[in-house]
Amino acid sequence: MTGPITRKTFYRALTFVFFGIVCSPFVSAQPLPPCEDGSIPEPGADCVDTPAPIDGGASILIAAGVAYGLKRAYDKRKQNKEADIA
């Protein structure tokens, strides 16, 4: 979709940006787990080295990318076949 931005689209984007800026100070990450001795670590300091699990999300993204690529290839082959017939 190309062309000028409508007033409605502009106000929606402006509202989204406004709420993003206003709400961002109130959003926080999960607290750090306590250390083995029971003390709470300082922000920026980490007493345990636990890697972040990325397997589930990465697998879903890869599967979605493969499915999308296959769909695009199928549509392109179908389009070329129709062009050859006409």
N, C-alpha and C positions, 0 to 999 in steps of 0.2 A: 504494500500500500504506500503510494507516494503522493505527494501533494502537500498543501498547507495543513498545519495542525489546526483542528477545530477548537473552538472555545471550550467545548465540553471536555475534550481530551486534555487540554491544557489545565483546566481546573481540577480534573481528576489527578493528574500527575502532581500538581502543586499540593493538593491535599495529602497525597501519599508521602511526599517529601516532608511536609510539615509534621505529620504524625510520626514519621521516622525520626526526625530530629528531636521532637518533644519527648518521645517515649524512650529514646536510646539511653538516657542516664539511668533509667529504672530497670534495665535489662542486665542480668548478670549471669555468669557461668555457674556451674555447680561448684560448691565449696570443695577445697582440697581434702582428701582423706586424712585422718589423724596419723601421726607417726607411730612407730612401734612402741615408743615410750609414753604415748598418750598425749603428747603435746601437739598443738595445732601449728602447722608451718606458717611462716610469714608469706605474704603474697610475693610471688616471684621465686621463692625457694621451694624445692621439692624434696621431700625426704624419702620418697619411693619412686623407683623408675618403672612405671607401668606403661607399656606402649598402648596407644590408642587402637582399638579394633576398627579396621577399615574394610574387612573382607566382605561383609554383607552388602554394604552400599556400593562398593566397587564392582562386585559381581552383578548387581542389578543394573548399574550403568553400562557395563560392558554388554550384557545381554540385550539391553534396549538399543544400544548402538548397532549391534549385529542385526537385530530385527529391522531396524530402520534402514540399514544399508541394503538388506535383502529386498525390502519393499520397494525401495528406490530402483534397484536393478530390475525387479519384475515389471514395474511401471514403465521403465525406459525400454525394455525389451518388447513389451506389449505395444508401446507407441511406435517403435521402429517397424514392427510387424504390420501394423495398420497402415503406416506410410508406404510400405512396399506394395501392399495390396491395392491401394488407391492410385 
